[in-house]
Amino acid sequence: MRLDKFLKVSRLIKRRTVANEACDAGRVLINGKTAKASATVKVNDIIEIGFGTKAVKVQVLDVQETTRKDDAKELYKYL
């Protein structure tokens, strides 16, 4: 699955266009490397997102095309 779509489906970022812009600005890393929006996300990948002064680091537990709001938190685990 594409990185920008995963960020939207998992609700780490609310909109896909915002996720796309964050990737283009170099604020999203997969396994320690800067990632483009089109990068492929797999189970057990480590994603780091820079939000201004704070950073969020999560591990991908599952990849799904769609999910309900309540189940979105089961797609990743905070580190």
ChimeraX attribute file (.defattr): number of C-alpha atoms within 10 A of each C-alpha:
attribute: neighborCount
match mode: 1-to-1
recipient: residues
	/A:1	13
	/A:2	13
	/A:3	23
	/A:4	25
	/A:5	23
	/A:6	25
	/A:7	21
	/A:8	19
	/A:9	23
	/A:10	24
	/A:11	16
	/A:12	16
	/A:13	18
	/A:14	12
	/A:15	14
	/A:16	18
	/A:17	14
	/A:18	14
	/A:19	23
	/A:20	20
	/A:21	15
	/A:22	20
	/A:23	21
	/A:24	14
	/A:25	12
	/A:26	15
	/A:27	18
	/A:28	27
	/A:29	17
	/A:30	21
	/A:31	12
	/A:32	11
	/A:33	12
	/A:34	16
	/A:35	21
	/A:36	21
	/A:37	21
	/A:38	13
	/A:39	14
	/A:40	15
	/A:41	20
	/A:42	17
	/A:43	12
	/A:44	14
	/A:45	16
	/A:46	21
	/A:47	24
	/A:48	21
	/A:49	21
	/A:50	14
	/A:51	11
	/A:52	7
	/A:53	5
	/A:54	7
	/A:55	11
	/A:56	13
	/A:57	16
	/A:58	18
	/A:59	19
	/A:60	19
	/A:61	15
	/A:62	16
	/A:63	17
	/A:64	12
	/A:65	9
	/A:66	13
	/A:67	15
	/A:68	9
	/A:69	10
	/A:70	7
	/A:71	10
	/A:72	17
	/A:73	16
	/A:74	13
	/A:75	19
	/A:76	21
	/A:77	14
	/A:78	11
	/A:79	10
